[in-house]
């Protein structure tokens, strides 16, 4: 990965110039007044959830920890998008737990502030909001990704609800798609599955581009790409497929007919049908890989 300034430039390029156009920035908006209720799977487990604090070498993070009420289960680490830890991601974590996983949804910006880290109904097209969010994203670096991945998975592995005999999974959205890949590279013997949804900056011209980390991983991958991201960077999917093939890493790379940001249920461009498809593919990945 890159230094702080290069990382900030990458985020800005992918979110505003390379990823989506100026006109399309409105898609990076938390829906105004959207009431969301994700489907509950048949046979969903009863869950136990709580707000937790986790010490890392850089401080103490706030996070949401949720797991089935009984038993030990494979761990999943969830990295939110640039809008951070919030109710929508807590609900997504709970849904994962209902499907039989021990889940930690983290605040990646804990070094700066506790959640919520973005205002309600935040709009990335608003200059002040964008400046604030980009400032938060700019606090992340190669070192923070490695430090946090190791600290968060280490904490999960110490919990009674975690079955450490099974591989762990990790998911990333938008800016955190690359962090999910970095997590798999930092903990190759622990991470068995990576899911990236409308991830930004997965292929860059930098020496630390996430796609170059693929040979350091031992995971299976799901990479779900937004239609408008593919229109701006049509070579990304092919470069990723080639990188996975050369590394011998099983991967599903697909462009979805949905806008950047379509997966979180509080997004203004939430696409329920395509979000459910992406969720089903993630469930299939975890079922196959987290054994």
Buried (B, 14 or more C-beta within 10 A) or exposed (E): BBEBEBBBBBBBBBBBEBBBEEEBBBBBBBBEEEEBEBEEEEEBBEBEBEEBEBEBEEEEBBBBBBBBEEEBBBBBBBBBBBBBBBBBBBBBBBBBBBBBBBBBBBBBBBBBEBBBBBBEBBBBBBEEBBEBBBEBBBBBBBEBBBBBBBBBBEBBBEBEBBBBEBBBBBBBBBBBBBBBBBBBBBBBEBBBBBBBBBBBBBBBEBEBBBBBBBBEBBBBBBBBBBBBBBEBBEEBBEBBBEBBEEBEBBBBBEBBEBBBBBBBBBBBBBBEEBBEBBBEBBBEBBEEBBE
